Amino acid sequence: EFDLLVANIEDFNQASTEVVSQICAQFPNTPLLAVHSYLNKELIKPIITAGAIGYIRNDVSEKKLIEAVQKVASGTKCIVTEST
């Protein structure tokens, strides 16, 4: 049992939504923070719909990463598209 999962979903050979769905199916009671390089909210929304509680860009600052981790671990949705 984990408090939080953080997954860089950019480097898989599957669609991001499939990866998120599989992670969430394997760990149904664990909040997921997905990491990718998307800026467009239309590309991020399906990741959240697939089960991720949060989304951050792969180049966020350490401060934004920590904030996102804390929010998602507490069950609060969080989407950070700002880059450093």
KANOR-V564634 format. One record per residue. RES is the residue in one letter. SS is DSSP state (H for helix, E for strand, L for the rest). PSI is psi in radians with two decimals (none if undefined). Layout:
# KANOR-V564634
res:RES ss:SS psi:PSI
res:RES ss:SS psi:PSI
This chain:
# KANOR-V564634
res:E ss:L psi:2.31
res:F ss:L psi:2.70
res:D ss:L psi:-0.48
res:L ss:L psi:2.51
res:L ss:E psi:2.37
res:V ss:E psi:2.13
res:A ss:E psi:2.21
res:N ss:E psi:1.83
res:I ss:H psi:0.12
res:E ss:H psi:-0.50
res:D ss:H psi:0.29
res:F ss:L psi:2.75
res:N ss:L psi:0.04
res:Q ss:L psi:2.89
res:A ss:L psi:2.56
res:S ss:H psi:-0.71
res:T ss:H psi:-0.62
res:E ss:H psi:-0.73
res:V ss:H psi:-0.81
res:V ss:H psi:-0.80
res:S ss:H psi:-0.74
res:Q ss:H psi:-0.73
res:I ss:H psi:-0.80
res:C ss:H psi:-0.58
res:A ss:H psi:-0.65
res:Q ss:H psi:-0.53
res:F ss:L psi:1.20
res:P ss:L psi:-0.38
res:N ss:L psi:0.26
res:T ss:L psi:2.17
res:P ss:L psi:2.47
res:L ss:E psi:2.24
res:L ss:E psi:1.97
res:A ss:E psi:2.46
res:V ss:E psi:2.27
res:H ss:E psi:3.13
res:S ss:L psi:0.11
res:Y ss:L psi:2.43
res:L ss:L psi:-0.58
res:N ss:L psi:2.14
res:K ss:H psi:-0.46
res:E ss:H psi:-0.41
res:L ss:H psi:-0.45
res:I ss:H psi:-0.66
res:K ss:H psi:-0.78
res:P ss:H psi:-0.49
res:I ss:H psi:-0.73
res:I ss:H psi:-0.75
res:T ss:H psi:-0.59
res:A ss:L psi:-0.22
res:G ss:L psi:-0.19
res:A ss:L psi:2.45
res:I ss:L psi:-0.51
res:G ss:E psi:2.87
res:Y ss:E psi:2.35
res:I ss:E psi:2.65
res:R ss:E psi:2.72
res:N ss:L psi:-0.03
res:D ss:L psi:0.49
res:V ss:L psi:2.80
res:S ss:L psi:2.80
res:E ss:H psi:-0.69
res:K ss:H psi:-0.80
res:K ss:H psi:-0.64
res:L ss:H psi:-0.83
res:I ss:H psi:-0.74
res:E ss:H psi:-0.78
res:A ss:H psi:-0.76
res:V ss:H psi:-0.79
res:Q ss:H psi:-0.75
res:K ss:H psi:-0.86
res:V ss:H psi:-0.69
res:A ss:H psi:-0.51
res:S ss:L psi:0.00
res:G ss:L psi:0.14
res:T ss:L psi:2.29
res:K ss:L psi:2.49
res:C ss:E psi:2.20
res:I ss:E psi:2.09
res:V ss:E psi:2.00
res:T ss:L psi:0.02
res:E ss:L psi:2.51
res:S ss:L psi:2.91
res:T ss:L psi:none
